[in-house]
Amino acid sequence: MSSTYKYPKIFKLESGKKLRNLEIAYQTFGKLNDKKDNVIWACHALTANADVLDWWNGLFGNNALFNPEEHFIVCANILGSNYGTTNPLSVNPVTGQPYYLSFPEYTIRDLAAAHHLLASHLGIETIKVLIGGSLGGQQALEWSLAKTETIENLILVATNSV
C-alpha cells in the first residue's frame, strides 16, 4: 500500500535548519501482526524508491526470504528523494515557491531520524530486520546506532560507515 505521512511538527535537521510540512512517502506490504514483531524495514539506495518488491525481488516478495504473507514490510522514500518525500521540488511553505537550491543540507542521521518518526507513526516499536544497501545501508547503520532498542537484526549490503 502506498501512503504519505505528513509530520505535524517542524522537523529539525542535524544542521539546525528546519523543515516545515515534512512528508514521507512510503509503501507497506503484508500485515502487522498482533504482537507487532514481524516488521522488516528496507532502506533503499540513493536512486531507488519505496517499491522494494520491484527492485529487490530476489529477496522481497512471495516465496522470497522476506515474504509479505509472513512479514510486514516497510520501505520509505528518503528525504530529498524525487519519489514523494519532501525534496528540492517541494513547495517551501514560507515562500510559497519550490525550494530548489535553497533546500537545506541534510545528513544520513536526518534520513534515519525521519524514518524513525514514520515508524513511530505506524505504531512500530521494534524492527525485526532492518536492511539497507549502499546509501540505505548507511541509513540503516545510523538508525541502528541511534535507536539500539528498536532494531533487533541489521543487514548491511554494499555500504560503509560515514
Order of alpha helices (4+ residues) and beta strands (2+ residues): beta-beta-beta-beta-beta-alpha-beta-alpha-beta-alpha-beta
